[in-house]
Amino acid sequence: MFWPLADTPEGRQVMTDATTTPQQDAYARAQAALATRKDAILVAMLPDVAFDGWTGATLRRGAEAAGFHAQEAEAAFPGGPVEAACWFSDWADRQMVDALAGVDLTTLKVRERVTLAVRKRLEILTPYREAVRRASSLLSLPQNATRGPQLVYATVDAAWRAVGDTSIDYNFYTKRLLLAGVVTTTTLYWLDDRSDELADSWAFLDRRIANVMSVGKVIGQVTGRADKAAGLLPHIPSPTRFMRRLRGAAGV
């Protein structure tokens, strides 16, 4: 799920066409069925998560609400509530990609496409904002410290791919690094936004996109000059700092 070789330029270059075996086809069908079951349990448990958090009890109630036996929650999410919270992020990424597939992106500039991707994801998550807050707090705990950055990477990678990014050079990495800062800071702002129709969040998102687009241009101009590039990095929002801020806000 996280940082697979095929999701990097190097991985794209070494991937080759291959025919699948019947066993591989059967495995793929089983995985698709499992994903469908996990999605159903996740969506059914989200209302409870808003009040009771990501717990084994809410996971079991979600399974029952989705029409499964409570024990099937453990089979679907052997990693328990933490795995369910990670699946929540994956689910939101897939919903974002599906939403973007219904938009004619060819008429939009790159910055407009990226802005739309981030906004679509947050709009999808808006009914579950408290579940997002609780998931962020859970994933910011020390024992889950690596999960947050991995999920942020998965989100920005999905967003860039969905808006048509085909870069395989240094741009592949700088685009994702810069968008990670946008996603983390905008999400933090959005969690506490009480403005009408989240107008303040969308204005904040526009400002962040404008900022990182200008930084991205400068990075492009100094490619190969490590001294100047290194000087820019402290100004790029860090997903790790974002997770620490969430921990502090949650008092954990």
C-alpha positions as CSV (number, residue, x, y, z in Angstrom):
1,M,0.0,0.0,0.0
2,F,2.8,2.4,0.8
3,W,5.6,3.5,-1.4
4,P,5.5,0.6,-3.8
5,L,8.2,0.4,-6.4
6,A,5.7,0.8,-9.3
7,D,4.7,4.2,-7.8
8,T,8.1,5.7,-8.4
9,P,9.8,6.7,-11.7
10,E,12.3,3.9,-11.3
11,G,9.5,1.4,-10.8
12,R,7.7,2.6,-13.9
13,Q,10.8,2.1,-16.0
14,V,11.4,-1.5,-14.8
15,M,7.8,-2.7,-15.0
16,T,7.1,-5.0,-17.9
17,D,4.0,-6.5,-19.4
18,A,3.1,-9.9,-18.1
19,T,0.2,-12.3,-18.5
20,T,-1.6,-13.3,-15.4
21,T,-2.1,-16.9,-14.2
22,P,-5.5,-18.3,-13.1
23,Q,-4.2,-18.2,-9.6
24,Q,-3.3,-14.5,-9.9
25,D,-6.8,-13.8,-11.3
26,A,-8.4,-15.6,-8.4
27,Y,-6.3,-13.7,-6.0
28,A,-7.2,-10.4,-7.6
29,R,-10.9,-11.2,-7.4
30,A,-10.6,-12.1,-3.7
31,Q,-8.8,-8.9,-3.0
32,A,-11.5,-6.9,-4.8
33,A,-14.2,-8.6,-2.8
34,L,-12.2,-7.9,0.4
35,A,-11.9,-4.2,-0.5
36,T,-15.6,-4.0,-1.1
37,R,-16.3,-5.5,2.3
38,K,-13.8,-3.2,4.0
39,D,-15.4,-0.2,2.3
40,A,-18.8,-1.2,3.5
41,I,-17.7,-1.7,7.1
42,L,-15.8,1.5,7.1
43,V,-18.7,3.7,5.9
44,A,-21.0,2.0,8.3
45,M,-18.8,2.6,11.3
46,L,-18.0,6.3,10.6
47,P,-21.1,7.7,12.4
48,D,-20.0,5.9,15.6
49,V,-16.4,6.9,15.2
50,A,-17.4,10.6,15.4
51,F,-18.6,9.9,19.0
52,D,-16.6,6.9,20.2
53,G,-13.4,7.1,18.3
54,W,-11.5,4.4,16.3
55,T,-12.0,1.4,18.6
56,G,-12.6,-2.3,18.3
57,A,-16.2,-1.8,19.5
58,T,-17.0,0.7,16.7
59,L,-15.3,-1.6,14.2
60,R,-17.5,-4.5,15.2
61,R,-20.7,-2.3,15.2
62,G,-19.7,-1.1,11.8
63,A,-19.5,-4.7,10.5
64,E,-22.9,-5.5,12.0
65,A,-24.4,-2.3,10.5
66,A,-23.0,-3.3,7.1
67,G,-24.7,-6.7,7.3
68,F,-21.7,-8.8,8.4
69,H,-21.0,-10.7,11.6
70,A,-19.0,-8.7,14.2
71,Q,-16.2,-11.2,13.9
72,E,-15.8,-10.4,10.2
73,A,-14.5,-7.0,11.2
74,E,-11.3,-8.6,12.6
75,A,-10.9,-10.7,9.4
76,A,-11.3,-7.5,7.3
77,F,-9.1,-5.4,9.5
78,P,-6.6,-7.7,11.3
79,G,-4.7,-4.6,12.3
80,G,-7.7,-3.4,14.2
81,P,-8.7,0.3,14.5
82,V,-5.4,1.6,13.2
83,E,-5.7,-0.4,10.0
84,A,-9.3,0.9,9.6
85,A,-8.2,4.5,10.1
86,C,-5.6,3.9,7.4
87,W,-8.2,2.4,5.1
88,F,-10.3,5.5,5.7
89,S,-7.6,7.6,4.1
90,D,-7.2,5.1,1.2
91,W,-11.0,5.2,0.7
92,A,-11.0,9.0,0.6
93,D,-8.2,8.9,-2.0
94,R,-10.2,6.6,-4.2
95,Q,-13.3,8.7,-3.9
96,M,-11.2,11.7,-4.9
97,V,-9.9,10.0,-8.0
98,D,-13.4,8.9,-9.0
99,A,-14.7,12.4,-8.5
100,L,-11.9,13.8,-10.7
101,A,-12.6,11.3,-13.4
102,G,-15.9,13.0,-14.0
103,V,-14.3,16.4,-14.6
104,D,-12.9,17.6,-17.9
105,L,-9.4,18.5,-16.6
106,T,-8.1,19.4,-20.1
107,T,-9.6,22.9,-19.8
108,L,-7.9,23.6,-16.5
109,K,-4.4,24.8,-15.7
110,V,-2.1,22.6,-13.6
111,R,-2.6,24.7,-10.5
112,E,-6.4,24.6,-11.0
113,R,-6.3,20.8,-11.3
114,V,-4.3,20.3,-8.2
115,T,-6.5,22.7,-6.2
116,L,-9.5,20.8,-7.4
117,A,-8.1,17.5,-6.3
118,V,-7.4,18.7,-2.8
119,R,-10.8,20.4,-2.5
120,K,-12.6,17.3,-3.8
121,R,-11.0,15.2,-1.2
122,L,-11.9,17.5,1.6
123,E,-15.5,17.9,0.3
124,I,-15.8,14.1,0.4
125,L,-14.5,14.0,4.0
126,T,-16.6,17.0,5.2
127,P,-19.5,14.8,6.5
128,Y,-16.9,12.8,8.5
129,R,-14.7,15.7,9.8
130,E,-14.8,14.4,13.4
131,A,-13.7,11.0,12.2
132,V,-10.8,12.6,10.4
133,R,-9.8,14.5,13.5
134,R,-9.9,11.3,15.6
135,A,-8.0,9.3,12.9
136,S,-5.3,12.0,12.8
137,S,-4.9,11.8,16.6
138,L,-4.7,8.0,16.5
139,L,-2.1,8.0,13.8
140,S,0.0,10.6,15.4
141,L,0.7,8.4,18.5
142,P,4.4,7.3,18.7
143,Q,3.6,3.7,17.8
144,N,1.9,4.8,14.6
145,A,4.4,7.5,13.7
146,T,5.3,6.2,10.3
147,R,1.7,5.8,9.2
148,G,0.8,9.5,8.8
149,P,3.6,10.4,6.3
150,Q,2.9,7.2,4.3
151,L,-0.7,8.1,4.0
152,V,0.1,11.7,3.0
153,Y,2.4,10.4,0.3
154,A,-0.3,8.0,-1.0
155,T,-2.8,10.9,-1.1
156,V,-0.5,13.3,-3.0
157,D,0.6,10.6,-5.4
158,A,-3.0,9.7,-6.2
159,A,-3.9,13.3,-6.7
160,W,-1.0,14.0,-9.1
161,R,-1.7,10.9,-11.1
162,A,-5.4,11.7,-11.2
163,V,-4.7,15.1,-12.7
164,G,-2.5,13.7,-15.4
165,D,1.0,13.9,-14.0
166,T,3.4,11.7,-16.0
167,S,6.8,13.1,-14.7
168,I,9.6,10.6,-14.2
169,D,12.4,13.0,-13.4
170,Y,13.1,15.1,-10.2
171,N,9.7,16.7,-10.7
172,F,8.1,13.5,-9.6
173,Y,9.4,14.0,-6.1
174,T,9.3,17.8,-5.8
175,K,5.7,17.8,-6.9
176,R,4.7,15.3,-4.2
177,L,6.8,17.0,-1.5
178,L,5.2,20.4,-2.2
179,L,1.7,19.1,-2.4
180,A,2.2,17.2,0.8
181,G,2.6,20.5,2.5
182,V,-0.6,21.8,1.0
183,V,-2.6,18.8,2.0
184,T,-1.4,18.7,5.6
185,T,-1.7,22.4,6.3
186,T,-5.1,22.8,4.5
187,T,-6.5,19.7,6.3
188,L,-5.4,21.2,9.7
189,Y,-7.1,24.5,8.8
190,W,-10.2,22.7,7.4
191,L,-10.7,20.7,10.6
192,D,-11.5,23.9,12.6
193,D,-13.1,25.9,9.8
194,R,-16.6,27.1,10.8
195,S,-17.1,29.5,7.9
196,D,-20.1,29.3,5.5
197,E,-19.6,26.5,3.0
198,L,-16.0,26.3,4.2
199,A,-15.2,29.4,2.2
200,D,-12.2,30.2,4.5
201,S,-10.7,26.7,3.8
202,W,-11.0,27.2,0.1
203,A,-9.4,30.6,0.3
204,F,-6.6,29.1,2.4
205,L,-6.1,26.3,-0.1
206,D,-5.8,28.8,-2.9
207,R,-3.1,30.8,-1.1
208,R,-1.2,27.6,-0.2
209,I,-1.3,26.4,-3.8
210,A,-0.1,29.8,-5.1
211,N,2.8,29.7,-2.6
212,V,4.0,26.2,-3.4
213,M,3.7,26.8,-7.1
214,S,6.1,29.7,-6.8
215,V,8.4,27.7,-4.6
216,G,8.3,24.9,-7.2
217,K,9.4,27.2,-10.0
218,V,12.4,28.3,-7.9
219,I,13.3,24.7,-7.2
220,G,13.2,24.0,-10.9
221,Q,15.5,26.9,-11.6
222,V,18.1,25.7,-9.1
223,T,18.0,22.0,-10.0
224,G,21.4,20.5,-9.7
225,R,22.6,23.2,-7.3
226,A,22.2,21.5,-3.9
227,D,23.2,24.5,-1.9
228,K,20.3,26.7,-3.1
229,A,17.8,23.8,-3.1
230,A,18.7,23.0,0.5
231,G,18.0,26.5,1.5
232,L,14.4,26.2,0.3
233,L,13.5,23.0,2.1
234,P,12.9,24.7,5.6
235,H,10.1,26.7,3.9
236,I,8.2,23.6,2.7
237,P,5.6,22.5,5.2
238,S,6.5,19.2,6.8
239,P,3.9,16.3,7.2
240,T,5.8,15.2,10.3
241,R,5.4,18.7,11.9
242,F,1.7,18.5,10.9
243,M,1.3,15.2,12.8
244,R,3.1,16.7,15.9
245,R,0.7,19.7,15.9
246,L,-2.3,17.4,15.8
247,R,-0.9,15.4,18.7
248,G,-0.6,18.6,20.7
249,A,-4.1,19.8,19.8
250,A,-5.5,16.5,20.8
251,G,-3.6,16.5,24.1
252,V,-1.9,13.1,23.4
